Amino acid sequence: MGRTLPSATQLILDEFAELKPLYSALRRADQLIFDKFFEAVSQHRAAIDNARNLLPMELIPFAILLEERKRNNRIFIELYSQLEELEKRIIALLPPEEGWGDEQ
């Protein structure tokens, strides 16, 4: 007996195919972002397949949001690390009596 339900991959492809007119109307820069959304959703095919009680268009935004949140967290951690490094460099350049964070 064959598969009676479409795979998660097929569901995702079908949903994005329905968005093709929107995609075509977007500027190229926006199309590239849209492509990233598709990649983000594709990473969560198994989760989408396990949530068959929801519609794909209900799940796709959550997958996109999840990937965007992970991306934002990575950027935040990187920026925080760079700020800490910058602060250390500034402190190293200041004379000891003017040092940042010196407890007097």
Buried (B, 14 or more C-beta within 10 A) or exposed (E): EEEEEEEBEEBBBEBBEEBEEEBEEEEEEEBEEBEBBBEBBBEBBEEBBEBEEEEBEEBBEBBBEBBEEEEEEEEEEEEEEEEEEEEEEEBEEEEEEEBEEEEE
